[in-house]
Each structure stands twice: as structure tokens, then as C-alpha cells.
Amino acid sequence: MMLILILHRLKTIKQQMKHLKYQKQQKNVIIKQLHFHTSNYIKMLSCCYNARHQVLSCINYQKYKLTEYKKLYSTKWSELDRYPKKIIQNIWFSCQTLPTITKGRTI
């Protein structure tokens, strides 16, 4: 009788060990998934930051070129004679080819 109780107890302990091993495996799987999603989130944030930086630099470049164009446009024609024709064409062309950015969208 005592032997049967001991065997039953060993069987129960063995089942508990299997269950604990399974739980540990599940925990490791969840941790791996969390690491994967966290790294993807960090990559996405990095891409968003880079895109934001590029948009801001494009806006600053557009403002700079438009300021140059306004200065050039406001000068008298007699003053324009001292500018080489190529510089005037470059400024005009760069202002015409800049994308128009309004409210966060590029048109």
C-alpha cells in the first residue's frame, strides 16, 4: 500500500515538473516575441525621426531659396546686371523645382 502511494506521488511530481517546464518554455517564447516587437518599434521610431529630419531640412532649404529669390526679385534691374546670368538661372530653377509643402503634405 505504501509503495502505491509513493508511486502515485512520484507520478504527480513528474506531471508538475512537465507543466513547469512547459510554462518556462511559454515564458521564453513570450520574451522573444517582446524583444522582436520592441526592436521593430525602435526601428520604426528611428525611421520616423529620420523622415522628420529630412522634411524639416527640406522646408529650411525651401525657405532659404525663396528668401534668395525674393531678394533677387526685389532688386532693381540695373543691380541685376552685376549678377552672372547663370546664378540667376540657378536660383530661379531651384525655386521652381522645390516641392510645395503645405500642412505636412508634399504637393
TAQUINOR-V968126 format. One line per field, one symbol per residue. ss: DSSP state (H for helix, E for strand, C for the rest). phi: phi as a letter, one per 40 degrees, with the letter a starting at -180 (. if undefined). burial: # if it has 9 or more other ideal C-beta (glycine too) atoms within 8 Angstrom, else .. A space follows every 10 residues. Layout:
ss=???
phi=???
burial=???
//
This chain:
ss=CHHHHHHHHH HHHHHHHHHH HHHHHHHHHH HHHHHHHHHH HHHHHHHHHH HHHHHHHHHH HHHHHHHHHH HHHHCCHHHH CCCCHHHHHH HHHHHHHCCC EECCEEC
phi=.ccccccccc cccccccccc cccccccccc cccccccccc cccccccccc cccccccccc cccccccdcc cccccccccc cccccccccc cccccccccc bbfgbcb
burial=.......... .......... .......... .......... .......... ....#..##. ##..##.##. .#.......# ..#....#.. ##.##..#.. #......
//
